[in-house]
Amino acid sequence: MIPSRTDLSVYRAYRDRVYRTIDAINERFKGDCGGPPIEVFYTNDRDQALAAMEVCDVLLVNSLKMA
C-alpha cells in the first residue's frame, strides 16, 4: 500500500483486514517466540527493507501497485 492512497476506502479496508489478521496471529502465538511473531513496518524505507531481508526468517513485501 502506498501511504498516499490511505484515503481510499478499498485500501483502508484491505489494511484493516491485514492488521486484524496480524493482531489475531500475534495474540495466539505471543508467548512462543519471546516477542510478536509478526512485526509490521509500514514505511517506504529502502535501508530498513534491505536490513530486514538480511535478518528475517520470512519477509513479505506486499504491493498493490496497479498498472
mmCIF file as gemmi writes it, N, C-alpha and C atoms, coordinates in Angstrom:
data_model
loop_
_atom_site.group_PDB
_atom_site.id
_atom_site.type_symbol
_atom_site.label_atom_id
_atom_site.label_alt_id
_atom_site.label_comp_id
_atom_site.label_asym_id
_atom_site.label_entity_id
_atom_site.label_seq_id
_atom_site.pdbx_PDB_ins_code
_atom_site.Cartn_x
_atom_site.Cartn_y
_atom_site.Cartn_z
_atom_site.occupancy
_atom_site.B_iso_or_equiv
_atom_site.pdbx_formal_charge
_atom_site.auth_seq_id
_atom_site.auth_asym_id
_atom_site.pdbx_PDB_model_num
ATOM 1 N N . MET Axp A 1 ? 0.828 -1.179 0 1 0 ? 1 A 1
ATOM 2 C CA . MET Axp A 1 ? 0 0 0 1 0 ? 1 A 1
ATOM 3 C C . MET Axp A 1 ? 0.872 1.243 0 1 0 ? 1 A 1
ATOM 4 N N . ILE Axp A 2 ? 0.522 2.181 -0.796 1 0 ? 2 A 1
ATOM 5 C CA . ILE Axp A 2 ? 1.229 3.453 -0.822 1 0 ? 2 A 1
ATOM 6 C C . ILE Axp A 2 ? 0.531 4.385 0.156 1 0 ? 2 A 1
ATOM 7 N N . PRO Axp A 3 ? 1.264 4.934 1.135 1 0 ? 3 A 1
ATOM 8 C CA . PRO Axp A 3 ? 0.61 5.747 2.162 1 0 ? 3 A 1
ATOM 9 C C . PRO Axp A 3 ? -0.284 6.856 1.625 1 0 ? 3 A 1
ATOM 10 N N . SER Axp A 4 ? 0.015 7.416 0.471 1 0 ? 4 A 1
ATOM 11 C CA . SER Axp A 4 ? -0.813 8.486 -0.063 1 0 ? 4 A 1
ATOM 12 C C . SER Axp A 4 ? -2.194 8.004 -0.499 1 0 ? 4 A 1
ATOM 13 N N . ARG Axp A 5 ? -2.365 6.691 -0.602 1 0 ? 5 A 1
ATOM 14 C CA . ARG Axp A 5 ? -3.657 6.143 -1.026 1 0 ? 5 A 1
ATOM 15 C C . ARG Axp A 5 ? -4.533 5.722 0.154 1 0 ? 5 A 1
ATOM 16 N N . THR Axp A 6 ? -4.096 5.971 1.358 1 0 ? 6 A 1
ATOM 17 C CA . THR Axp A 6 ? -4.842 5.502 2.524 1 0 ? 6 A 1
ATOM 18 C C . THR Axp A 6 ? -6.195 6.179 2.675 1 0 ? 6 A 1
ATOM 19 N N . ASP Axp A 7 ? -6.425 7.235 1.926 1 0 ? 7 A 1
ATOM 20 C CA . ASP Axp A 7 ? -7.748 7.865 1.997 1 0 ? 7 A 1
ATOM 21 C C . ASP Axp A 7 ? -8.778 7.137 1.121 1 0 ? 7 A 1
ATOM 22 N N . LEU Axp A 8 ? -8.341 6.173 0.322 1 0 ? 8 A 1
ATOM 23 C CA . LEU Axp A 8 ? -9.265 5.391 -0.496 1 0 ? 8 A 1
ATOM 24 C C . LEU Axp A 8 ? -9.83 4.24 0.332 1 0 ? 8 A 1
ATOM 25 N N . SER Axp A 9 ? -11.134 4.083 0.299 1 0 ? 9 A 1
ATOM 26 C CA . SER Axp A 9 ? -11.781 3.088 1.151 1 0 ? 9 A 1
ATOM 27 C C . SER Axp A 9 ? -11.305 1.67 0.871 1 0 ? 9 A 1
ATOM 28 N N . VAL Axp A 10 ? -11.023 1.339 -0.38 1 0 ? 10 A 1
ATOM 29 C CA . VAL Axp A 10 ? -10.575 -0.015 -0.696 1 0 ? 10 A 1
ATOM 30 C C . VAL Axp A 10 ? -9.226 -0.308 -0.029 1 0 ? 10 A 1
ATOM 31 N N . TYR Axp A 11 ? -8.341 0.662 0.031 1 0 ? 11 A 1
ATOM 32 C CA . TYR Axp A 11 ? -7.051 0.478 0.683 1 0 ? 11 A 1
ATOM 33 C C . TYR Axp A 11 ? -7.206 0.412 2.194 1 0 ? 11 A 1
ATOM 34 N N . ARG Axp A 12 ? -8.059 1.257 2.754 1 0 ? 12 A 1
ATOM 35 C CA . ARG Axp A 12 ? -8.304 1.228 4.199 1 0 ? 12 A 1
ATOM 36 C C . ARG Axp A 12 ? -8.892 -0.111 4.616 1 0 ? 12 A 1
ATOM 37 N N . ALA Axp A 13 ? -9.838 -0.612 3.854 1 0 ? 13 A 1
ATOM 38 C CA . ALA Axp A 13 ? -10.461 -1.898 4.179 1 0 ? 13 A 1
ATOM 39 C C . ALA Axp A 13 ? -9.427 -3.027 4.11 1 0 ? 13 A 1
ATOM 40 N N . TYR Axp A 14 ? -8.6 -3.014 3.091 1 0 ? 14 A 1
ATOM 41 C CA . TYR Axp A 14 ? -7.551 -4.029 2.951 1 0 ? 14 A 1
ATOM 42 C C . TYR Axp A 14 ? -6.576 -3.94 4.122 1 0 ? 14 A 1
ATOM 43 N N . ARG Axp A 15 ? -6.109 -2.739 4.431 1 0 ? 15 A 1
ATOM 44 C CA . ARG Axp A 15 ? -5.176 -2.539 5.536 1 0 ? 15 A 1
ATOM 45 C C . ARG Axp A 15 ? -5.786 -3.012 6.85 1 0 ? 15 A 1
ATOM 46 N N . ASP Axp A 16 ? -7.038 -2.671 7.078 1 0 ? 16 A 1
ATOM 47 C CA . ASP Axp A 16 ? -7.707 -3.079 8.313 1 0 ? 16 A 1
ATOM 48 C C . ASP Axp A 16 ? -7.8 -4.594 8.434 1 0 ? 16 A 1
ATOM 49 N N . ARG Axp A 17 ? -8.109 -5.274 7.328 1 0 ? 17 A 1
ATOM 50 C CA . ARG Axp A 17 ? -8.163 -6.745 7.339 1 0 ? 17 A 1
ATOM 51 C C . ARG Axp A 17 ? -6.795 -7.34 7.652 1 0 ? 17 A 1
ATOM 52 N N . VAL Axp A 18 ? -5.774 -6.792 7.031 1 0 ? 18 A 1
ATOM 53 C CA . VAL Axp A 18 ? -4.41 -7.282 7.261 1 0 ? 18 A 1
ATOM 54 C C . VAL Axp A 18 ? -4.028 -7.096 8.726 1 0 ? 18 A 1
ATOM 55 N N . TYR Axp A 19 ? -4.283 -5.915 9.275 1 0 ? 19 A 1
ATOM 56 C CA . TYR Axp A 19 ? -3.91 -5.651 10.665 1 0 ? 19 A 1
ATOM 57 C C . TYR Axp A 19 ? -4.712 -6.495 11.649 1 0 ? 19 A 1
ATOM 58 N N . ARG Axp A 20 ? -5.979 -6.757 11.377 1 0 ? 20 A 1
ATOM 59 C CA . ARG Axp A 20 ? -6.774 -7.64 12.244 1 0 ? 20 A 1
ATOM 60 C C . ARG Axp A 20 ? -6.203 -9.052 12.235 1 0 ? 20 A 1
ATOM 61 N N . THR Axp A 21 ? -5.795 -9.518 11.063 1 0 ? 21 A 1
ATOM 62 C CA . THR Axp A 21 ? -5.205 -10.847 10.957 1 0 ? 21 A 1
ATOM 63 C C . THR Axp A 21 ? -3.88 -10.909 11.711 1 0 ? 21 A 1
ATOM 64 N N . ILE Axp A 22 ? -3.06 -9.902 11.553 1 0 ? 22 A 1
ATOM 65 C CA . ILE Axp A 22 ? -1.783 -9.837 12.266 1 0 ? 22 A 1
ATOM 66 C C . ILE Axp A 22 ? -2.019 -9.838 13.77 1 0 ? 22 A 1
ATOM 67 N N . ASP Axp A 23 ? -2.962 -9.028 14.237 1 0 ? 23 A 1
ATOM 68 C CA . ASP Axp A 23 ? -3.265 -8.976 15.674 1 0 ? 23 A 1
ATOM 69 C C . ASP Axp A 23 ? -3.701 -10.339 16.199 1 0 ? 23 A 1
ATOM 70 N N . ALA Axp A 24 ? -4.527 -11.038 15.439 1 0 ? 24 A 1
ATOM 71 C CA . ALA Axp A 24 ? -5.004 -12.359 15.862 1 0 ? 24 A 1
ATOM 72 C C . ALA Axp A 24 ? -3.845 -13.357 15.94 1 0 ? 24 A 1
ATOM 73 N N . ILE Axp A 25 ? -2.968 -13.337 14.962 1 0 ? 25 A 1
ATOM 74 C CA . ILE Axp A 25 ? -1.813 -14.251 14.961 1 0 ? 25 A 1
ATOM 75 C C . ILE Axp A 25 ? -0.881 -13.914 16.119 1 0 ? 25 A 1
ATOM 76 N N . ASN Axp A 26 ? -0.595 -12.623 16.299 1 0 ? 26 A 1
ATOM 77 C CA . ASN Axp A 26 ? 0.299 -12.219 17.386 1 0 ? 26 A 1
ATOM 78 C C . ASN Axp A 26 ? -0.283 -12.581 18.75 1 0 ? 26 A 1
ATOM 79 N N . GLU Axp A 27 ? -1.583 -12.439 18.916 1 0 ? 27 A 1
ATOM 80 C CA . GLU Axp A 27 ? -2.224 -12.796 20.181 1 0 ? 27 A 1
ATOM 81 C C . GLU Axp A 27 ? -2.133 -14.308 20.423 1 0 ? 27 A 1
ATOM 82 N N . ARG Axp A 28 ? -2.37 -15.068 19.395 1 0 ? 28 A 1
ATOM 83 C CA . ARG Axp A 28 ? -2.362 -16.53 19.534 1 0 ? 28 A 1
ATOM 84 C C . ARG Axp A 28 ? -0.978 -17.076 19.861 1 0 ? 28 A 1
ATOM 85 N N . PHE Axp A 29 ? 0.055 -16.493 19.268 1 0 ? 29 A 1
ATOM 86 C CA . PHE Axp A 29 ? 1.401 -17.043 19.409 1 0 ? 29 A 1
ATOM 87 C C . PHE Axp A 29 ? 2.348 -16.141 20.2 1 0 ? 29 A 1
ATOM 88 N N . LYS Axp A 30 ? 1.814 -15.211 20.992 1 0 ? 30 A 1
ATOM 89 C CA . LYS Axp A 30 ? 2.647 -14.2 21.649 1 0 ? 30 A 1
ATOM 90 C C . LYS Axp A 30 ? 3.701 -14.772 22.59 1 0 ? 30 A 1
ATOM 91 N N . GLY Axp A 31 ? 3.453 -15.892 23.228 1 0 ? 31 A 1
ATOM 92 C CA . GLY Axp A 31 ? 4.424 -16.436 24.167 1 0 ? 31 A 1
ATOM 93 C C . GLY Axp A 31 ? 5.398 -17.42 23.563 1 0 ? 31 A 1
ATOM 94 N N . ASP Axp A 32 ? 5.212 -17.763 22.316 1 0 ? 32 A 1
ATOM 95 C CA . ASP Axp A 32 ? 6.006 -18.832 21.706 1 0 ? 32 A 1
ATOM 96 C C . ASP Axp A 32 ? 7.414 -18.415 21.285 1 0 ? 32 A 1
ATOM 97 N N . CYS Axp A 33 ? 7.639 -17.15 21.024 1 0 ? 33 A 1
ATOM 98 C CA . CYS Axp A 33 ? 8.947 -16.778 20.479 1 0 ? 33 A 1
ATOM 99 C C . CYS Axp A 33 ? 9.562 -15.559 21.166 1 0 ? 33 A 1
ATOM 100 N N . GLY Axp A 34 ? 9.047 -15.161 22.309 1 0 ? 34 A 1
ATOM 101 C CA . GLY Axp A 34 ? 9.648 -14.067 23.057 1 0 ? 34 A 1
ATOM 102 C C . GLY Axp A 34 ? 9.273 -12.681 22.565 1 0 ? 34 A 1
ATOM 103 N N . GLY Axp A 35 ? 8.492 -12.594 21.574 1 0 ? 35 A 1
ATOM 104 C CA . GLY Axp A 35 ? 8.048 -11.31 21.035 1 0 ? 35 A 1
ATOM 105 C C . GLY Axp A 35 ? 6.96 -11.586 20.032 1 0 ? 35 A 1
ATOM 106 N N . PRO Axp A 36 ? 6.42 -10.548 19.445 1 0 ? 36 A 1
ATOM 107 C CA . PRO Axp A 36 ? 5.367 -10.801 18.462 1 0 ? 36 A 1
ATOM 108 C C . PRO Axp A 36 ? 5.934 -11.536 17.25 1 0 ? 36 A 1
ATOM 109 N N . PRO Axp A 37 ? 5.25 -12.573 16.776 1 0 ? 37 A 1
ATOM 110 C CA . PRO Axp A 37 ? 5.751 -13.296 15.613 1 0 ? 37 A 1
ATOM 111 C C . PRO Axp A 37 ? 5.744 -12.443 14.347 1 0 ? 37 A 1
ATOM 112 N N . ILE Axp A 38 ? 4.84 -11.491 14.284 1 0 ? 38 A 1
ATOM 113 C CA . ILE Axp A 38 ? 4.762 -10.639 13.1 1 0 ? 38 A 1
ATOM 114 C C . ILE Axp A 38 ? 4.985 -9.196 13.523 1 0 ? 38 A 1
ATOM 115 N N . GLU Axp A 39 ? 5.936 -8.56 12.877 1 0 ? 39 A 1
ATOM 116 C CA . GLU Axp A 39 ? 6.17 -7.131 13.078 1 0 ? 39 A 1
ATOM 117 C C . GLU Axp A 39 ? 5.907 -6.428 11.764 1 0 ? 39 A 1
ATOM 118 N N . VAL Axp A 40 ? 5.187 -5.337 11.827 1 0 ? 40 A 1
ATOM 119 C CA . VAL Axp A 40 ? 4.81 -4.596 10.63 1 0 ? 40 A 1
ATOM 120 C C . VAL Axp A 40 ? 5.625 -3.309 10.552 1 0 ? 40 A 1
ATOM 121 N N . PHE Axp A 41 ? 6.167 -3.069 9.397 1 0 ? 41 A 1
ATOM 122 C CA . PHE Axp A 41 ? 6.855 -1.816 9.107 1 0 ? 41 A 1
ATOM 123 C C . PHE Axp A 41 ? 6.136 -1.189 7.931 1 0 ? 41 A 1
ATOM 124 N N . TYR Axp A 42 ? 5.347 -0.183 8.221 1 0 ? 42 A 1
ATOM 125 C CA . TYR Axp A 42 ? 4.54 0.467 7.192 1 0 ? 42 A 1
ATOM 126 C C . TYR Axp A 42 ? 5.266 1.733 6.764 1 0 ? 42 A 1
ATOM 127 N N . THR Axp A 43 ? 6.344 1.516 6.034 1 0 ? 43 A 1
ATOM 128 C CA . THR Axp A 43 ? 7.193 2.641 5.626 1 0 ? 43 A 1
ATOM 129 C C . THR Axp A 43 ? 7.668 2.431 4.197 1 0 ? 43 A 1
ATOM 130 N N . ASN Axp A 44 ? 8.3 3.429 3.695 1 0 ? 44 A 1
ATOM 131 C CA . ASN Axp A 44 ? 8.947 3.358 2.391 1 0 ? 44 A 1
ATOM 132 C C . ASN Axp A 44 ? 10.421 3.666 2.622 1 0 ? 44 A 1
ATOM 133 N N . ASP Axp A 45 ? 11.106 2.75 3.32 1 0 ? 45 A 1
ATOM 134 C CA . ASP Axp A 45 ? 12.473 2.959 3.757 1 0 ? 45 A 1
ATOM 135 C C . ASP Axp A 45 ? 13.351 1.85 3.173 1 0 ? 45 A 1
ATOM 136 N N . ARG Axp A 46 ? 14.084 2.17 2.152 1 0 ? 46 A 1
ATOM 137 C CA . ARG Axp A 46 ? 14.896 1.169 1.448 1 0 ? 46 A 1
ATOM 138 C C . ARG Axp A 46 ? 15.92 0.519 2.361 1 0 ? 46 A 1
ATOM 139 N N . ASP Axp A 47 ? 16.632 1.323 3.167 1 0 ? 47 A 1
ATOM 140 C CA . ASP Axp A 47 ? 17.648 0.768 4.058 1 0 ? 47 A 1
ATOM 141 C C . ASP Axp A 47 ? 17.037 -0.198 5.065 1 0 ? 47 A 1
ATOM 142 N N . GLN Axp A 48 ? 15.879 0.148 5.598 1 0 ? 48 A 1
ATOM 143 C CA . GLN Axp A 48 ? 15.195 -0.735 6.546 1 0 ? 48 A 1
ATOM 144 C C . GLN Axp A 48 ? 14.782 -2.038 5.851 1 0 ? 48 A 1
ATOM 145 N N . ALA Axp A 49 ? 14.29 -1.93 4.64 1 0 ? 49 A 1
ATOM 146 C CA . ALA Axp A 49 ? 13.88 -3.124 3.897 1 0 ? 49 A 1
ATOM 147 C C . ALA Axp A 49 ? 15.077 -4.036 3.631 1 0 ? 49 A 1
ATOM 148 N N . LEU Axp A 50 ? 16.194 -3.464 3.233 1 0 ? 50 A 1
ATOM 149 C CA . LEU Axp A 50 ? 17.388 -4.277 2.977 1 0 ? 50 A 1
ATOM 150 C C . LEU Axp A 50 ? 17.897 -4.938 4.251 1 0 ? 50 A 1
ATOM 151 N N . ALA Axp A 51 ? 17.868 -4.212 5.366 1 0 ? 51 A 1
ATOM 152 C CA . ALA Axp A 51 ? 18.297 -4.791 6.636 1 0 ? 51 A 1
ATOM 153 C C . ALA Axp A 51 ? 17.374 -5.945 7.031 1 0 ? 51 A 1
ATOM 154 N N . ALA Axp A 52 ? 16.081 -5.775 6.83 1 0 ? 52 A 1
ATOM 155 C CA . ALA Axp A 52 ? 15.128 -6.833 7.157 1 0 ? 52 A 1
ATOM 156 C C . ALA Axp A 52 ? 15.38 -8.071 6.312 1 0 ? 52 A 1
ATOM 157 N N . MET Axp A 53 ? 15.723 -7.873 5.06 1 0 ? 53 A 1
ATOM 158 C CA . MET Axp A 53 ? 15.994 -9.012 4.176 1 0 ? 53 A 1
ATOM 159 C C . MET Axp A 53 ? 17.18 -9.835 4.666 1 0 ? 53 A 1
ATOM 160 N N . GLU Axp A 54 ? 18.096 -9.201 5.366 1 0 ? 54 A 1
ATOM 161 C CA . GLU Axp A 54 ? 19.277 -9.916 5.875 1 0 ? 54 A 1
ATOM 162 C C . GLU Axp A 54 ? 18.977 -10.714 7.139 1 0 ? 54 A 1
ATOM 163 N N . VAL Axp A 55 ? 18.023 -10.259 7.964 1 0 ? 55 A 1
ATOM 164 C CA . VAL Axp A 55 ? 17.857 -10.889 9.275 1 0 ? 55 A 1
ATOM 165 C C . VAL Axp A 55 ? 16.55 -11.652 9.466 1 0 ? 55 A 1
ATOM 166 N N . CYS Axp A 56 ? 15.589 -11.442 8.622 1 0 ? 56 A 1
ATOM 167 C CA . CYS Axp A 56 ? 14.28 -12.073 8.813 1 0 ? 56 A 1
ATOM 168 C C . CYS Axp A 56 ? 14.258 -13.504 8.311 1 0 ? 56 A 1
ATOM 169 N N . ASP Axp A 57 ? 13.516 -14.356 9.018 1 0 ? 57 A 1
ATOM 170 C CA . ASP Axp A 57 ? 13.278 -15.71 8.535 1 0 ? 57 A 1
ATOM 171 C C . ASP Axp A 57 ? 12.297 -15.687 7.371 1 0 ? 57 A 1
ATOM 172 N N . VAL Axp A 58 ? 11.311 -14.796 7.462 1 0 ? 58 A 1
ATOM 173 C CA . VAL Axp A 58 ? 10.304 -14.636 6.422 1 0 ? 58 A 1
ATOM 174 C C . VAL Axp A 58 ? 10.058 -13.151 6.247 1 0 ? 58 A 1
ATOM 175 N N . LEU Axp A 59 ? 9.973 -12.705 5.018 1 0 ? 59 A 1
ATOM 176 C CA . LEU Axp A 59 ? 9.704 -11.3 4.738 1 0 ? 59 A 1
ATOM 177 C C . LEU Axp A 59 ? 8.677 -11.229 3.631 1 0 ? 59 A 1
ATOM 178 N N . LEU Axp A 60 ? 7.588 -10.541 3.896 1 0 ? 60 A 1
ATOM 179 C CA . LEU Axp A 60 ? 6.545 -10.358 2.893 1 0 ? 60 A 1
ATOM 180 C C . LEU Axp A 60 ? 6.528 -8.898 2.484 1 0 ? 60 A 1
ATOM 181 N N . VAL Axp A 61 ? 6.708 -8.671 1.222 1 0 ? 61 A 1
ATOM 182 C CA . VAL Axp A 61 ? 6.581 -7.334 0.661 1 0 ? 61 A 1
ATOM 183 C C . VAL Axp A 61 ? 5.32 -7.375 -0.179 1 0 ? 61 A 1
ATOM 184 N N . ASN Axp A 62 ? 4.366 -6.557 0.2 1 0 ? 62 A 1
ATOM 185 C CA . ASN Axp A 62 ? 3.054 -6.623 -0.433 1 0 ? 62 A 1
ATOM 186 C C . ASN Axp A 62 ? 2.758 -5.3 -1.108 1 0 ? 62 A 1
ATOM 187 N N . SER Axp A 63 ? 2.689 -5.318 -2.391 1 0 ? 63 A 1
ATOM 188 C CA . SER Axp A 63 ? 2.421 -4.114 -3.144 1 0 ? 63 A 1
ATOM 189 C C . SER Axp A 63 ? 1.086 -4.257 -3.878 1 0 ? 63 A 1
ATOM 190 N N . LEU Axp A 64 ? 0.315 -3.207 -3.849 1 0 ? 64 A 1
ATOM 191 C CA . LEU Axp A 64 ? -0.949 -3.188 -4.588 1 0 ? 64 A 1
ATOM 192 C C . LEU Axp A 64 ? -0.859 -2.269 -5.798 1 0 ? 64 A 1
ATOM 193 N N . LYS Axp A 65 ? 0.353 -2.015 -6.259 1 0 ? 65 A 1
ATOM 194 C CA . LYS Axp A 65 ? 0.541 -1.109 -7.384 1 0 ? 65 A 1
ATOM 195 C C . LYS Axp A 65 ? -0.255 -1.632 -8.587 1 0 ? 65 A 1
ATOM 196 N N . MET Axp A 66 ? -1.05 -0.772 -9.123 1 0 ? 66 A 1
ATOM 197 C CA . MET Axp A 66 ? -1.876 -1.118 -10.279 1 0 ? 66 A 1
ATOM 198 C C . MET Axp A 66 ? -1.199 -0.618 -11.546 1 0 ? 66 A 1
ATOM 199 N N . ALA Axp A 67 ? -1.225 -1.399 -12.575 1 0 ? 67 A 1
ATOM 200 C CA . ALA Axp A 67 ? -0.598 -0.996 -13.845 1 0 ? 67 A 1
ATOM 201 C C . ALA Axp A 67 ? -1.465 0.002 -14.566 1 0 ? 67 A 1
